[in-house]
Amino acid sequence: MRKKITAMVAAAVSATLLLAGCSSNAAPEATGSANASESSDEEKVLNVQRGPSPETIDPALNSASDGSNMIIHAFEGLLKFDQNNDIVGGLAESWEQSEDGLTWTFHLRPDLKWSDGSALTANDFVYSWKRVADPNTAAPYGYDLLNIVAGYEEASQGNIDALQVEAPDDNTFVVHLSSPCVYFDKIAAFAVMVPVQQATIEAAGDSWATDPATYITDGPYYMTEFTDGSQIVFEKNPYYWDAEHITFDKIVWHLIEDANTSYTAYNQGELDIIKDVPTEEIPTLEGNEEFHVEPLMGTYYVTFNTQKAPFDDAKVREALSLAIDRKYVAETIMQGTYSPATNFVGAGVSDAAEGSSYEDVTKEKYGDHFDIENYDANLEKAKELLAEAGYPNGEGFPAFDYLTNDSGYHKAVAEYLQSAWGELGLTMNVNIQEWKTVTADRRSGNFDVARNGWVYDWDDPSNMINLLETTNGNNDGKYSSAEFDKLIDDARNTTDVNEHYDLLHQAEQVLLKDAAMAPIAYYNEFWLQKPNLKGTWHSPYGYWYFMYGSLE
Amino acid sequence: MPKYIAKRVFMAVITAFLVATLTFCVMNMVPGGPFLAEKAVTPQAQAAMEAKYGLDKPLPQQYITYMNGLIHGDLGLSLKKRGRTVSDIITGKFPVSARLGGLALIVAVFIGVPLGSVAAFNKGKLVDNILVVLSTAGIAIPSFLSSTLLMYVFTTKLKLLPSLGLNSAPSYIMPVIALALYPTFYIARLMRSSMLDVIGQDYMKTARAKGVSPFFIIFKHAMRNAILPVVTYLGPLLASLMTGSFIIEKIFNIPGLGSEFVGAITSRDYPMIMGTTIFLAVFVICMNVVVDILYAIIDPRIKLK
């Protein structure tokens, strides 16, 4: 009997071992993910932490900033941004637009190559742009980026050759627009608009972007490993036109979701730069040279359901908005990782003149809408407005819900708002739902007041201001103003850059006066970076540029 | 026996079918959809994506399409990890979780069973009391706490073990311990109480009276009867260990299957929700069949019908 049991145990053990053994083929092998400290002299390796695995790194399908950040290291489009966030030539050496602003011509650099060594021509752009418009690709940004290109409507129905993009010769790419767009150069620099290789994609299908063998790129790096949930490895692309200026031989993107794990690994020297820092560590990190905080183009705001009484009354909305101590929220509740909002459009967004800031122009022309230094006066004003609206001391004001999900500072902000609006004599209930539920309810108008926020897709204030346009899909509060809609429409159709910005400034003022929403804070991005990492930069788009950096 | 297995397989298919149907219904009742994002995609893009993945069809038709695919072994495409099939994701990540879970199971059984037996044979003595306290703690400590503590001690303070991934043998140590902690002590407790039952039986007294050595008493006479409750527990335990733990994977940054279960639901990745749920259901069913068969081997009095 004993023999039998021993045999049984042995069988069980060997079965498990067998299972473990079999599985090792499919599991990630030790990849020599070199520690930062281990990196040898010959090979310069950067170890970067990113959130969880990107949903996709197919440029056409991506809509997330982590994905975009990897894409800008692997691909390059016609144009790109430099360290000052100005547009410079990417694969295009020069470009011009016609007098009427409807035709944009890009001249490519000579002898461009893919990472597999084959030639890249203007026809690759034709294919790639049509692919973004193709309904079979189902690119999330297809409409936003290409709807101004002539023939998009028809192309998006399936006849992709209707899209008015052409390659008169191998080095010239021409785009015909259906209406002028003063920021079309920024669209041409967008990470979705990079070229992708037709032959590979047609052979491999949608899965081309998940396999290093088929992930053919044209930018500074190409992919050598993709282990879902673990890491993505990029190595320097020798065929990139500007390869001589690319410094790191290898970038390892460590896909770490947990902020504490990433923080531990950073402190162990396994990572050179981490994006996810545990919020509870922030107070101890402030003032530390490794801790960086920089603007990210975006605004955290509160949406009122303007179709529902009493939030259909601008005075009520303004009263609620003024009762918020923005400075306290941004600096104390959000631990300084956000900046208090004084208007709707914040730092990092440019204005008409090269290198100018939209926010500065607003301050100069109109001043700040919210005086964040004078909270007591704001609160008094709020009480007056509420009385004027017919609710002195909040009497007769119905109890209402504030809809939010529980992540980041959302819950803490909700609890603050509850007490701040309590000061006005109002009863607000915090309604915490799971994220998708919040999004669904907010979009369908099933809320009173809700948390909201927006990070810009490209550097133009219209990207934020347009959110309140009557027909905008993100106009969750269903705000509607004919005056505002007209300003937005004019700004969209003008060919004059100065006029474009001027109209947008006016439109923003309409929103603020009408309290169409209550801006609370501007986004920042904070991260930890080893002091010996030099020459990299962060852009207000939420991207880091690592390709020219070095570890000293 | 073959008849029994055939019957169980038939039941398994029915159960899997019910699980699939129920999951499909519940999943579609939850608000929000896979393409609903903080940034509204344009109606055009939404429509294009829904058409591409067949979500524009009425639900009954989607159900039939899905079940038809399932019968043919096709779990469909992930809606979130675009370009990847659900089968690819599961077959890519399951081995990682299975290896970790398999190791944790070995640890749990080979430590838990002797521990429980020793405690039972020393009932009321110091060893037993220590083990009772230890096992209570082992069961009560949640895995996020034990994982974080392990990481704090062995990585941050002692700098002995790597914090990330599964790139080397030492990197398995902390996740396996964290994963095995609960089942080890649970098994120890099960073993202790069932061993105590067995020890009280007449045949044990007889054996002792005959002068059989304690080692023989434990392993020949007591163990076989006492281990049955543990074997019962092993089926579901193996299934849960091998399909990964969301928390432990997150803390040690392990590319396992556990996080896919949770991620699929939060992102409303319908084919992924279906795929992972059906996979887990089938796995649990199989493990239960294996356990039933093991019963018959360990205790010939049990007949499989």
Interface residues (C-beta under 8 A of the other chain):
Chain A: M1 R2 I5 M8 V13 T16 L17 L19 A20 C22 S23 S24 N25 A26 A27 P28 A30 T31 S33 P52 S53 E55 T56 D58 L61 S63 P135 N136 T137 A138 A139 P140 Y141 G142 Y143 D144 S156 G205 D206 S207 W208 A209 T210 T227 D228 G229 S230 Q231 H254 L255 I256 E257 D258 N260 T261 T264 A265 N267 Q268 E270 E434 W435 K436 T437 T439 A440 D441 R443 G453 W454 D457 G473 N474
Chain B: V30 P31 G32 G33 F35 L36 A37 E38 K39 A40 V41 T42 P43 Q44 A45 A48 M49 A51 K52 L77 K80 K81 R82 G83 R84 T85 I89 T91 G92 K93 F94 P95 V96 A98 R99 G102 L103 L105 I106 T148 M151 T155 T156 K159 P162 S163 L164 G165 L166 N167 S168 F219 K220 M223 R224 E249 K250 I251 F252 N253 I254 P255 G256 S259 G263 T266 S267 R268 I297 I298
